[in-house]
Amino acid sequence: MAHQIDHSKGSAAFISYQAPAWHNLGKVFNQEITIEQALKESGLDFHVDKLPNIHRLGNGQEIVSASSFFTVRTDVQKVLGTRLGPDYTVYQNTEALDIVDELISTKKMIIETVGAINEGRTVFTCLKLLNPIAVGSSDIVHQYCLIVNSHDGSLAITVMFTNVRVVCANTLAAALAGAKGAHRIRHTRNAADRVKEAFTIMGMLEDNSKANSAAYNAMKHNGLSKEEFFDYIGNIFITPDEIAGLQKGEKDVLSKRKENVIGEVLEFAQTGIGQAEALGNSLNMWYAYNAVTGYLTSKPYKTKDDRFESLMIGDGAKKIAAAGDLALQPQNIRPLRASATKIAGMNQNFN
């Protein structure tokens, strides 16, 4: 089931700063705003109630449960979560995201997007860190902090980190060495504790920034031969069985569709937005990595929902993660050997 931007009120529950998102939904705002303003403008300042489930017996008697509850969004009367336990606590969006104003008060980040998916079950805000990472001398990678709240029991208030390459808006979702994962916020209305949480998050961002900068620049300085570049691309898009067949010199191992996909990746490597900056003076792993992520994020999808699904949790996300892992651990790349010439032949103009 595809997760999509909420339209419960008849319009997209999404706003973005200065430029529309790839799905072209919601409003665009041109000035820095608070989380309270953002939630109001996106229609996400709604209220959620927690109510007991009612069990209807065969004789018509109804029993109000003391152990099973559901959540309902009161502005549009939609059930968001079911089978919730007695200890489940509802945090309104304004409560769950009140840490945002503490973070933007540091003057180191601003609100970039606010939105909801799946009828409002999941609400998120993406904060842009104002100090980007420089890869080499000309390639810039912006850093983002994603904070998520759910109303169906599927997720605690969670902070996650990601990076977006500014020249082509590629989501770089690699699991990088030294980077820290998700942080779960302990909800409190106490101002001192919110400040403490903010410092914790800023510390994690600083650690991730250093780790990411080191990793990306290591990729940039890891030079590749043309054959090694083809091996890397092949390892992302070709199955282990297909690689084994190619290593043996077997013919017709790859389907025409698979050959076309690899050809499209090679074409993006040469002509895609930002690839010139990634390339610099010679072939390198940063260029190869961005060829994969750039292709996956820019290629056509049947629908916007398919694109979201693939890049967030589906095949695209898995390939981007694999691309990052191999770019940082090139010793794990399996040589294609006999396939190198075959793959190169799919794009005779590659240089």
Secondary structure, DSSP 8 states (H G I E B T S, - for coil): ----B--TTSS--EEEESS--TT--SEEE-S---HHHHHHHTT----EEEEEEEEE-TTS-EEEEEEEEEEEETTTTEEEEEEE-TT-----HHHHTTHHHHHHTTTSEEEEEEEEEGGGTEEEEEEEEEEEEEETTTEEEEEEEEEEEESSSS--SEEEEEEEETTTTEEE----TT----EE------HHHHHHHHHHHHHHHHHHHHHHHHHHHHHHT-B--HHHHHHHHHHHHS-HHHHHHHHTT-SS-S-HHHHHHHHHHHHHHHHSTTHHHHHTTS-BHHHHHHHHHHHHHHS--SSHHHHHHHHHTSHHHHHHHHHHHHHH-GGG----TTHHHHHHTT-TT--
